[in-house]
Amino acid sequence: MSTFGHEPAVWQRFPALAVGVLWAAGVSGHPGTDSDFEAELARIVRDGEVAAAGRLSRSANHSESGLTSIAAWRRVYADLGYKPTQYRCAAESLLRRIRQQGTLPRVHPLVDVCNAASAAHAIPVAVLDRDRIVGDLRVGFATGAERYRTFDGTEERPRPGEVIYRDSAGSAHARRWVNRQSATSAVGPGTGAVLIVAEAVHASAAADVGKLIMELRTQLELLWATDCAVALPTANDPIVQLNAGGFIP
């Protein structure tokens, strides 16, 4: 993977968009039997669950739909032609699980940390295996020729005009923007280098996304003792250049 960014048409249509990007290497799913790691991981996830539950209790209707950031994504989805209750942004789905079950699913240590941050801040967070992305990765409108692989192994074709994450080989790594990621770049036991992307479209999105990304940076550096690099792309400076050492200004 060489670069990441949102295409100009996305910024033009959704000018309130705020984006945070984090890159890290050496993020193992199974760092051994270190009890300190497991205890710290459990604390981070539980703190996220508690923060999410508190956010829900303070929302307008004590549910995820009453949160400002979630309501903003619902408006975006309506604008794109989706029923907000049929296709939810990833953060809304996590918050809904918190409201109904009280806990988040445990998938992979890194995914668990990012899910906890997403729920706590009510902002969608994508976590991708950087080595499974070919060339450049762009968030833009689909042509209909892209290929998307589901977690059950079937292939789908995003509809033209759908917002997707598309790489240079024509693979779609996310469908309906922040609704569903692809199995192609899903984080797994063999993942080493990752790309993490947070996106929001509400009024205070820029400040909130920046806070979330810096929080994740602290957590990853604590858990995996790895160096992380961050960037906050804008419409005027939308493309993040990457190399093996991190972000290039």
Secondary structure by P-SEA (a helix, b strand, c coil): cccccccaaaaaacccbbbbbbbbccccccccccaaaaaaaaaaaaaaaaaaaaaaaacccccccccaaaaaaaaaaaaacccccccccaaaaaaaaaaaccbbbbccaaaaaaaaaaaaacbbbbbbcccccccbbbbccccccbbbbcccbbbbbccccccccccccccccccccccccccccccccccccbbbbbbbcccaaaaaaaaaaaaaaaaaaaaccbbbbbbbccccccbbbbccccccc
